Amino acid sequence: MGNYILGLDAGNTVIKAIIFDMSGRELALAACDGRSSMPKPGHVERDLNELWRNAVSVIGQCIEQAGIDPGEIVAIGCAGHGNGLYALDRDGAPLIGIQSLDTRAVGIVAEWAEQNVGDRTYAHCLQKPWAAQTPTLLAWLKRFSPELFARIGTVFLCKDFVVNRLTGARSTDTSDMSGCGLLQIPDRRYDEDLLAAYGLADCMALLPPVLESADIAGHITAEVAAMTGLRAGTPVVAGLFDVVASAVGSGVTRTSAASIIAGTWSINQVITDEPIHDPSIFMVSTFDRKRYLAIESSATSAANLEWIVREFIEHGHEPGKSPFELCSELVASVDPDSDIPIYHPFLYGSQQNGRARAGFYGIAGWHTRAHMLRALFEGIAFEHRRHVETLHKAGAIFDEAVLSGGGSRSEIWPQIFADVLGVPVTVARSRETGALGAAIAAGTGVGIFDDYSAGAAAMTSAARHYTPNNAIAPAYAQRYRLYGEINQAMNPMWERIAIQQART
């Protein structure tokens, strides 16, 4: 048997390929940044052909860098961002890729709220509709783009599209389909009544067969082998919703363990033996063949830092130092007990209000860019805290957490998380927890590991530990209250801004 596993991680823009050995050591990594297009306000899309070209490129680069015989890669797993809509036409060709940052369907969500549609969907899938949720986007296309809707042959999510191109398989997995509100819970199957609640009773034929994440979906085709350098016939598992993969790749596999991901999205999740029935919880996803994740999430995390770096810092930072390192240094230079503005990380709306906007509050003439960055780091942590409080109220309680995602790479940000959340925070050894989790699922699927826990024990470990600074807790508590009060006060203004936007 060979000695390596290939893990793929397809995010909203970047796709990565990483070859791991059986201890979780990275032999090679290749990444390629794709482009999002915003053809209209609220519309966030990607070119699926570009995604596939990028996938082929990073796989080939990774194999070349590793310098190994591709025949030694025993299995392949892919993680991908959840929700959005990656559709093929009736001939199996790429049709449209809508990303999970899309907000075009906020009007439908508001309409459905008045009609109590969420109560009907929740009874089946333990989730209420939201703007970038897959069935909500399908309903939007059905109403506002009927010609495009009529051409849809298959509804995929991000990683399903990649697995399909690698193997030809028309499949998905339970974690992604439960996470997007299309599976009946706890039976883990499609449900006609659930589809009817979304107004999608005619869409059952568009949904691909559902596998468990570690089930083998197919094998690398001869055509793909020629394009990438992979060995034809290499097994590819169904893959995972990236939040599940990141939990596994962080070593979070026991019941009641918590995984926090500060990536494009704010992900806050706890493993449970049974699905939690509480409408305040944003999402319930399958974790493994028996257990579940209670998930509180929103598009309010490190995407804010990426935006501010891209627009204001990237071209003016010190040579030889990454702009993200500079940001962390500037944040660390500000006393957390000093006068710091408040930041709302709502560049892509908030979970409570899809029309919410980002903003700094309380800026004065003496504030520097270091203060602004500190406010941004804290504002993101505050929104994570709001999600964590919702989990706790629903009974998903934890007293420590593992942090992953881009935010975990900073030396100062994990400490801010520990201080704001009031719990010890551990940073996983691997920075690429999504790809590593996908690799562990692949290893489980081909029998190398008995289950995720065994795979995580072999391939993951902790890198750093942070404990809360109790002395600063009162200052954070005060700023967090102010953060929430400003949020409530701004809701009418955000509604007025949305009305004005609709007129332009």
C-alpha positions in Angstrom: 0.0 0.0 0.0 1.1 3.5 -0.7 2.0 6.1 1.9 0.2 9.3 1.0 -3.2 10.9 0.8 -4.2 13.9 -1.3 -6.5 16.4 0.3 -8.3 19.2 -1.6 -9.9 22.2 -0.1 -12.1 24.4 -2.4 -13.1 27.6 -0.8 -15.1 30.5 -2.2 -12.0 31.7 -4.1 -8.9 29.6 -3.4 -8.5 25.9 -4.1 -5.7 24.0 -2.5 -4.1 20.6 -3.0 -2.0 19.1 -0.3 -0.2 15.7 -0.2 0.0 14.3 3.4 1.9 11.4 4.8 0.2 9.1 7.3 1.3 11.3 10.2 -0.3 14.4 8.8 3.0 15.9 7.6 2.6 18.1 4.5 4.8 17.0 1.6 3.6 19.6 -0.8 1.0 22.3 -1.1 -0.2 24.2 -4.2 -2.9 26.8 -4.2 -4.6 28.9 -6.9 -6.8 31.9 -6.3 -9.9 32.1 -8.5 -12.0 35.1 -9.2 -15.4 36.0 -8.0 -17.7 38.2 -10.1 -20.4 40.5 -8.9 -22.6 41.1 -11.9 -25.2 42.9 -9.8 -25.4 44.2 -6.2 -25.7 41.1 -4.0 -24.8 38.6 -6.7 -21.5 36.8 -6.0 -20.6 34.2 -8.6 -17.7 32.2 -10.0 -16.8 30.6 -13.3 -17.0 26.8 -12.8 -14.7 26.1 -15.7 -12.1 28.3 -14.1 -12.5 26.3 -10.8 -11.9 23.1 -12.6 -8.8 24.5 -14.4 -7.5 25.6 -11.1 -8.1 22.2 -9.6 -6.2 20.5 -12.3 -3.4 23.0 -12.0 -2.9 22.6 -8.2 -3.1 18.9 -8.3 -0.4 18.7 -11.0 1.8 21.2 -9.2 1.4 19.4 -5.9 2.5 16.0 -7.3 5.5 17.7 -9.0 6.6 19.4 -5.8 6.2 16.2 -3.7 8.4 14.3 -6.1 6.6 11.1 -5.4 5.2 8.3 -7.6 1.5 9.2 -8.0 0.7 5.6 -7.6 1.6 6.0 -3.9 -1.4 8.3 -3.4 -3.9 5.8 -2.0 -7.0 8.0 -1.7 -8.3 11.5 -2.4 -10.7 13.6 -0.4 -12.2 17.0 -1.1 -13.7 19.6 1.2 -15.6 22.6 -0.1 -17.5 25.6 1.1 -21.1 24.9 1.9 -24.3 26.3 0.5 -24.4 28.5 -2.6 -25.3 26.7 -5.8 -23.0 24.9 -8.3 -25.3 23.7 -11.0 -24.7 21.5 -14.1 -27.0 21.6 -17.1 -28.9 18.6 -18.4 -25.9 17.5 -20.4 -23.6 17.6 -17.4 -21.8 20.8 -18.4 -21.2 23.6 -15.9 -24.1 26.1 -15.8 -23.7 28.5 -12.9 -21.7 28.9 -9.7 -23.3 31.0 -7.0 -21.1 31.4 -3.9 -22.1 31.4 -0.2 -21.5 35.2 0.1 -24.4 35.9 -2.3 -27.3 38.0 -0.9 -29.6 38.2 -4.0 -32.3 36.2 -2.2 -32.8 38.4 0.9 -36.2 39.5 -0.5 -37.4 35.9 -0.7 -36.1 35.2 2.8 -38.1 38.2 4.1 -41.2 37.1 2.2 -40.9 33.5 3.5 -40.5 34.8 7.1 -43.9 36.5 6.8 -45.4 33.3 5.5 -43.8 31.1 8.2 -41.9 29.0 5.6 -39.1 28.6 8.1 -41.3 26.8 10.6 -42.2 24.3 7.9 -38.7 23.7 6.7 -37.3 23.5 10.3 -39.7 20.6 11.1 -37.8 18.6 8.5 -34.2 19.8 8.3 -33.7 21.7 11.6 -32.8 24.8 9.6 -34.6 28.0 8.4 -34.0 29.6 5.1 -31.4 32.3 4.6 -30.1 34.2 1.6 -27.2 32.0 0.3 -28.8 28.7 1.3 -29.0 26.3 -1.7 -32.7 25.8 -1.8 -33.3 29.5 -1.3 -31.1 30.3 -4.3 -33.0 27.6 -6.4 -36.2 29.3 -5.5 -34.8 32.7 -6.5 -33.7 31.3 -9.9 -37.1 29.6 -10.4 -38.8 32.9 -9.9 -36.5 35.5 -11.4 -34.5 33.5 -13.9 -36.8 30.8 -15.1 -35.0 30.2 -18.4 -31.7 29.4 -16.5 -33.6 27.4 -13.9 -35.2 25.2 -16.7 -31.7 24.3 -17.9 -30.5 22.9 -14.5 -29.8 19.2 -14.6 -27.9 18.7 -11.3 -27.7 20.6 -8.1 -24.2 20.4 -6.6 -22.3 22.1 -3.9 -18.7 23.2 -4.4 -16.8 20.0 -3.5 -19.4 17.9 -5.4 -18.5 19.7 -8.6 -14.8 18.9 -8.1 -15.5 15.3 -7.3 -17.7 15.1 -10.4 -14.9 16.4 -12.6 -12.4 14.0 -11.1 -14.5 10.9 -11.3 -17.6 11.5 -13.4 -19.7 10.6 -10.3 -23.0 12.4 -9.8 -23.0 12.4 -6.0 -23.0 14.5 -2.9 -22.6 13.8 0.8 -24.7 14.0 4.0 -22.7 16.8 5.6 -23.1 19.3 2.7 -26.7 18.4 2.0 -27.8 18.6 5.6 -25.8 21.8 6.0 -27.7 23.4 3.2 -31.1 22.4 4.4 -32.0 19.8 1.8 -31.9 16.6 4.0 -34.5 15.4 6.4 -32.9 15.0 9.9 -32.3 12.5 11.4 -33.1 10.2 8.5 -30.5 11.8 6.2 -32.6 11.6 3.1 -34.3 13.9 0.7 -37.9 14.6 1.6 -40.7 15.6 -0.8 -42.5 17.6 1.9 -39.3 19.6 2.6 -38.8 20.4 -1.0 -42.5 21.5 -1.3 -42.0 23.8 1.7 -39.4 25.7 -0.4 -41.6 25.7 -3.4 -39.3 23.2 -5.1 -41.5 20.1 -5.3 -40.4 19.7 -9.0 -36.7 19.6 -8.1 -36.2 16.1 -6.7 -34.7 14.8 -9.9 -32.1 17.6 -9.8 -30.6 16.3 -6.5 -27.7 13.8 -6.8 -27.5 10.5 -4.7 -26.4 11.1 -1.1 -23.4 9.2 0.3 -21.7 9.4 3.7 -18.6 11.6 3.5 -16.1 8.8 3.7 -17.9 6.6 1.1 -16.0 6.1 -2.1 -17.8 8.2 -4.8 -15.7 7.1 -7.7 -12.2 6.8 -9.1 -9.9 9.0 -11.1 -10.7 8.7 -14.8 -8.1 8.1 -17.5 -8.7 11.6 -18.9 -8.1 13.2 -15.5 -5.0 11.1 -14.9 -3.6 12.4 -18.2 -4.4 16.0 -17.2 -3.1 15.9 -13.6 -0.5 13.2 -13.2 -2.7 11.2 -10.8 -3.0 7.5 -11.3 -6.1 6.4 -13.0 -8.3 4.4 -10.7 -7.3 6.2 -7.5 -10.4 6.2 -5.2 -12.1 9.5 -4.4 -14.4 9.7 -1.4 -17.6 11.8 -1.5 -16.0 14.5 0.6 -17.1 16.9 3.2 -18.7 20.3 4.0 -15.5 22.3 4.8 -16.6 23.2 8.3 -16.8 19.4 9.1 -13.4 18.9 7.4 -11.8 21.7 9.4 -13.1 20.2 12.7 -11.7 16.8 11.9 -8.4 18.4 10.6 -8.1 20.3 13.9 -8.4 17.1 15.9 -11.9 17.9 17.1 -13.7 14.6 17.0 -15.1 13.8 20.4 -18.7 14.6 21.5 -19.0 18.1 23.1 -15.7 19.2 21.5 -15.8 22.7 19.9 -14.3 23.9 16.7 -14.1 27.6 15.8 -13.1 28.7 12.3 -12.1 32.2 11.6 -12.1 32.1 7.9 -14.3 33.7 5.2 -17.1 32.7 7.5 -17.4 32.8 11.2 -18.0 29.1 12.1 -18.7 28.0 15.6 -19.6 24.4 16.1 -20.0 21.7 18.7 -20.2 17.9 18.1 -23.4 16.3 19.5 -24.6 12.7 19.7 -28.1 13.7 18.7 -29.2 16.7 16.5 -30.1 19.7 18.7 -33.7 20.8 18.2 -33.6 24.5 18.9 -34.7 27.0 16.2 -32.2 29.6 17.4 -29.4 27.4 16.1 -28.4 28.4 12.6 -27.6 25.0 11.2 -27.4 21.3 12.0 -25.0 19.2 9.9 -24.0 15.6 10.0 -20.5 15.0 11.4 -19.9 11.4 10.8 -22.1 8.3 10.2 -23.9 8.7 13.6 -23.2 12.2 15.1 -24.0 15.8 14.3 -22.7 19.3 14.5 -24.6 22.2 16.0 -23.4 25.1 13.9 -23.7 28.9 14.4 -22.2 30.7 11.5 -22.3 33.8 9.3 -20.2 35.5 6.7 -18.6 37.8 9.3 -15.1 36.6 10.0 -11.7 36.9 8.4 -13.1 38.0 5.0 -13.2 41.4 6.6 -9.5 41.4 7.2 -8.9 40.2 3.6 -11.0 43.1 2.3 -9.2 45.8 4.4 -5.8 44.4 3.4 -6.7 44.2 -0.3 -8.1 47.7 -0.4 -6.0 49.7 2.1 -2.9 47.9 3.2 -1.6 45.5 0.6 0.3 48.0 -1.5 1.8 50.0 1.4 3.2 47.5 3.8 6.9 46.9 4.6 9.0 44.9 2.1 9.7 41.4 3.2 6.7 41.2 5.5 3.2 40.0 4.6 0.4 42.5 5.1 -1.3 40.1 7.5 1.8 39.9 9.7 1.9 43.7 9.7 -1.8 43.8 10.8 -1.1 41.5 13.7 1.8 43.6 14.8 -0.2 46.8 14.7 -3.1 45.2 16.6 -0.6 43.9 19.3 0.7 47.4 19.7 -2.7 48.7 21.0 -3.5 48.3 24.7 -6.8 46.2 24.8 -7.9 48.4 27.8 -7.6 51.6 25.8 -10.1 53.7 23.8 -10.8 51.4 20.8 -13.6 51.9 18.2 -16.3 49.4 17.6 -16.4 47.5 14.3 -19.3 45.6 12.8 -18.0 42.8 10.4 -21.1 42.9 8.2 -19.5 43.4 4.7 -21.8 40.5 3.5 -24.7 41.1 5.8 -25.2 39.5 9.2 -27.0 36.4 10.3 -29.8 38.4 11.8 -30.2 40.8 9.0 -29.0 40.2 5.4 -29.2 44.0 4.8 -26.7 44.8 7.6 -23.6 46.8 6.6 -20.1 46.9 8.0 -19.0 50.0 9.9 -16.6 51.6 12.4 -18.2 53.5 15.3 -16.6 55.9 17.7 -13.6 57.0 15.6 -11.8 60.0 16.9 -8.9 62.1 15.6 -6.3 60.4 17.8 -7.1 56.9 16.5 -4.5 55.3 14.2 -4.8 52.5 11.7 -3.6 50.2 14.5 -6.7 51.2 16.5 -8.9 50.5 13.5 -7.3 47.1 12.9 -7.7 46.3 16.6 -11.4 47.2 16.3 -11.7 44.9 13.3 -10.0 42.0 15.1 -12.2 42.5 18.1 -15.4 43.0 16.1 -15.0 39.7 14.4 -14.3 38.0 17.8 -17.5 39.7 19.2 -19.6 38.2 16.4 -18.1 34.8 17.1 -19.0 35.3 20.8 -22.6 36.1 19.8 -22.8 32.8 17.9 -21.2 30.9 20.9 -23.7 32.4 23.3 -26.5 31.1 21.0 -24.9 27.6 21.1 -24.7 27.7 24.9 -28.3 28.7 25.3 -29.3 25.7 23.2 -27.3 23.3 25.3 -24.2 23.0 23.2 -21.9 24.0 26.0 -18.1 23.8 25.9 -15.2 25.0 28.1 -12.4 25.1 25.5 -12.1 25.4 21.8 -9.8 24.7 18.9 -9.3 27.6 16.5 -8.5 27.2 12.8 -8.8 29.2 9.7 -6.9 32.3 8.6 -7.4 34.0 11.9 -5.5 31.3 13.8 -2.3 32.1 11.9 -2.0 35.4 13.7 0.0 35.4 17.0 -2.4 38.0 18.6 -5.8 37.0 17.3 -6.2 33.7 19.1 -5.4 35.5 22.4 -8.2 38.0 21.5 -10.5 35.0 20.9 -9.6 33.5 24.3 -10.2 36.8 26.1 -13.5 37.6 24.3 -14.9 34.1 24.6 -13.6 33.5 28.1 -12.3 30.0 27.3 -8.9 28.5 26.6 -8.2 28.4 22.9 -5.9 25.9 21.1 -4.5 26.4 17.6 -4.1 23.3 15.5 -0.7 22.4 14.1 -1.8 22.3 10.6 -2.8 25.5 8.9 -4.7 23.5 6.3 -7.3 21.8 8.4 -9.9 21.6 5.7 -7.6 19.6 3.3 -6.3 17.6 6.2 -9.8 16.7 7.3 -10.6 15.7 3.8 -7.5 13.5 3.7 -8.6 11.8 7.0 -12.0 11.1 5.5 -10.3 9.6 2.5 -8.1 7.5 4.7 -11.1 6.3 6.6 -12.9 5.5 3.4 -10.2 3.1 2.1 -9.7 1.5 5.5 -6.5 3.0 6.7 -8.3 4.5 9.7 -11.2 2.9 11.6 -12.9 6.3 11.9 -12.3 10.0 12.1 -11.0 9.8 15.7 -8.4 7.3 14.7 -7.4 9.4 11.7 -7.2 12.6 13.8 -5.1 10.8 16.4 -2.6 9.8 13.8 -2.5 13.0 11.7 -3.3 16.0 13.9 -1.8 17.7 16.9 -1.9 21.1 18.8 0.6 23.9 18.0 -0.2 26.7 20.5 -2.4 27.2 23.6 -3.9 30.5 24.8 -5.6 31.1 28.2 -8.0 34.0 28.9 -6.6 37.1 30.5 -9.2 37.7 33.3 -7.9 41.2 34.0 -9.1 42.5 30.6 -12.5 40.7 30.8 -14.5 43.8 32.1 -13.3 46.0 29.2 -14.3 43.4 26.7 -17.6 42.9 28.3 -18.3 46.6 28.1 -17.3 46.8 24.5 -19.3 43.7 23.6 -22.5 45.2 25.1 -21.9 48.4 23.1 -21.3 46.3 20.0 -24.7 44.7 20.4 -26.5 47.9 21.3 -25.2 49.7 18.2 -26.2 46.7 16.1 -29.8 47.0 17.3 -29.8 50.7 16.8 -28.5 50.5 13.2 -31.2 48.0 11.9 -33.6 50.8 10.8 -30.8 52.6 9.0 -29.7 49.4 7.2 -33.3 49.0 6.0 -33.3 52.5 4.6 -30.0 51.9 2.9 -31.4 48.8 1.3 -34.4 50.7 0.0 -32.1 53.4 -1.4 -30.0 50.7 -3.1 -33.0 49.1 -4.7 -33.8 52.4 -6.4 -30.4 52.8 -8.0 
